[in-house]
Each structure stands twice: as C-alpha cells, then as structure tokens.
Amino acid sequence: MPDLMAIVSYGFGTLFGFFLAAFFLYWLVYDLIQKKHPILRNYILIGHLRYFLEGQGEYFRQYLFADDRDEMPFNRATRTWVYKNAKNEVSVVGFGSTNDLRESGSIIFVNAPPFPSSGG
C-alpha cells in the first residue's frame, strides 16, 4: 500500500494557490448571480476596479483632479445625490457645504431667524 503522505504532499505555495483560485472562482460565481449591481455582473474585473477607484476618489481628487463641484454639466456632488436618491438611500448631507459661500449671491441657511422675537 503506497504511503498516503507521498501522494498528497503539497507545499504551502501550492495550497495557497489552490485557496486563491477557489476564492476567485467563488467571487466570479457570486458576481455573476447577484442582482444588485449590473456593472459587476457584466464587467466583473473592470466593475470592481471602478468601485475601488470611486471609493478612493476623494484621495485622488485632493492632489490630481478637480473638486466635487468643478465639473460640467453635472458635478460630482449632484451626481452622488442623484445616485443615492435612485437607490433609496439617505441623501441628506449635513455639517458643512462644498459650495463657495463667499461668492456674492450664495444662499446661506441659518438655524435661527435673524430678527429678534417679540417679547411677550
């Protein structure tokens, strides 16, 4: 009877490669059968790259690209708001503004009326 360990003797690198291949195969099948993101279902690798770069976008824009409100005809802030509304997510953004409030004609919301209340 042959020695079982001689037949099934894989090194760490081979086992790691099998694990990695199984992980990517699971990832591929999951992306093909999921229904939430059509980009991931149709363009698996490029779709994951797109979502990764979209998530890292604020770091790239800080040094390399335009601000959130510099693009035309629809800037990034408006587009993000529309995407969140389309997915029925919370689209209310608070605590600050990305608009330049020093510009003349800018609308500034305050939390109290600027006139005194009538004493009474």
C-alpha positions as CSV (number, residue, x, y, z in Angstrom):
1,M,0.0,0.0,0.0
2,P,1.5,3.3,-1.0
3,D,2.2,6.0,1.5
4,L,-0.7,8.5,1.6
5,M,1.5,11.4,2.5
6,A,3.7,10.8,-0.5
7,I,0.7,11.0,-2.8
8,V,-0.8,14.1,-1.2
9,S,2.2,16.2,-0.4
10,Y,1.7,19.8,-1.4
11,G,3.8,22.7,-0.4
12,F,2.5,25.9,1.2
13,G,2.7,27.8,-2.0
14,T,0.6,25.2,-3.9
15,L,-2.1,25.1,-1.1
16,F,-2.1,28.9,-1.1
17,G,-2.6,28.9,-4.9
18,F,-5.5,26.4,-4.6
19,F,-7.1,28.6,-2.0
20,L,-6.6,31.8,-4.1
21,A,-8.1,30.1,-7.2
22,A,-11.1,28.8,-5.1
23,F,-11.6,32.3,-3.7
24,F,-11.5,34.0,-7.2
25,L,-13.8,31.3,-8.6
26,Y,-16.3,31.9,-5.7
27,W,-16.0,35.7,-6.3
28,L,-16.7,35.2,-10.1
29,V,-19.8,33.0,-9.5
30,Y,-21.1,35.4,-6.8
31,D,-20.8,38.4,-9.1
32,L,-22.5,36.5,-12.0
33,I,-25.5,35.5,-9.9
34,Q,-26.0,38.7,-7.8
35,K,-28.8,41.1,-8.8
36,K,-27.8,44.4,-7.1
37,H,-25.0,45.7,-9.3
38,P,-25.4,45.2,-13.1
39,I,-21.9,46.6,-13.7
40,L,-20.4,43.8,-11.5
41,R,-22.5,41.2,-13.3
42,N,-21.5,42.3,-16.8
43,Y,-17.9,43.6,-16.3
44,I,-16.6,41.8,-13.3
45,L,-12.9,42.9,-13.1
46,I,-13.4,46.4,-14.5
47,G,-16.5,46.8,-12.3
48,H,-14.6,46.1,-9.1
49,L,-11.8,48.4,-10.3
50,R,-14.4,51.1,-10.9
51,Y,-15.9,50.8,-7.5
52,F,-12.5,50.7,-5.9
53,L,-11.4,53.9,-7.7
54,E,-14.7,55.6,-6.9
55,G,-14.2,54.9,-3.2
56,Q,-10.6,56.2,-3.4
57,G,-11.7,59.2,-5.5
58,E,-11.5,61.8,-2.7
59,Y,-7.8,61.0,-2.2
60,F,-7.1,61.3,-5.9
61,R,-9.0,64.5,-6.3
62,Q,-7.2,66.1,-3.4
63,Y,-4.0,66.3,-5.4
64,L,-4.7,65.3,-9.0
65,F,-8.2,66.1,-10.2
66,A,-11.0,68.7,-10.0
67,D,-13.1,69.4,-6.9
68,D,-16.6,68.0,-6.3
69,R,-18.3,71.0,-7.9
70,D,-15.9,71.8,-10.8
71,E,-17.3,69.5,-13.4
72,M,-20.0,70.4,-16.0
73,P,-22.8,69.8,-16.8
74,F,-23.4,67.8,-13.7
75,N,-20.8,67.9,-10.9
76,R,-19.8,65.0,-8.7
77,A,-21.8,66.2,-5.7
78,T,-25.0,66.4,-7.8
79,R,-24.4,63.1,-9.4
80,T,-23.8,61.4,-6.0
81,W,-27.0,62.9,-4.7
82,V,-28.9,61.5,-7.7
83,Y,-27.4,58.1,-7.3
84,K,-28.3,57.9,-3.6
85,N,-31.9,59.0,-4.4
86,A,-32.2,56.4,-7.1
87,K,-31.1,53.7,-4.7
88,N,-33.5,54.9,-1.9
89,E,-30.6,55.6,0.4
90,V,-30.3,58.6,2.7
91,S,-29.4,61.5,0.5
92,V,-29.3,64.2,3.1
93,V,-25.8,65.7,3.6
94,G,-25.2,67.8,6.6
95,F,-22.5,69.6,8.5
96,G,-20.9,72.0,6.0
97,S,-21.0,72.8,2.4
98,T,-18.8,72.3,-0.6
99,N,-20.2,75.4,-2.2
100,D,-18.1,78.6,-2.0
101,L,-20.1,80.6,0.4
102,R,-18.0,83.8,-0.1
103,E,-19.4,84.3,-3.6
104,S,-22.0,87.0,-3.9
105,G,-25.5,85.7,-4.2
106,S,-24.7,82.5,-2.3
107,I,-27.6,81.1,-0.2
108,I,-26.7,80.6,3.4
109,F,-29.1,78.7,5.7
110,V,-29.0,79.7,9.3
111,N,-30.5,77.8,12.3
112,A,-32.4,80.8,13.7
113,P,-34.2,83.8,12.2
114,P,-32.0,86.9,12.1
115,F,-34.7,89.2,13.7
116,P,-35.5,89.4,17.4
117,S,-38.6,87.7,18.7
118,S,-41.4,89.9,20.0
119,G,-41.3,90.0,23.8
120,G,-44.4,88.8,25.4
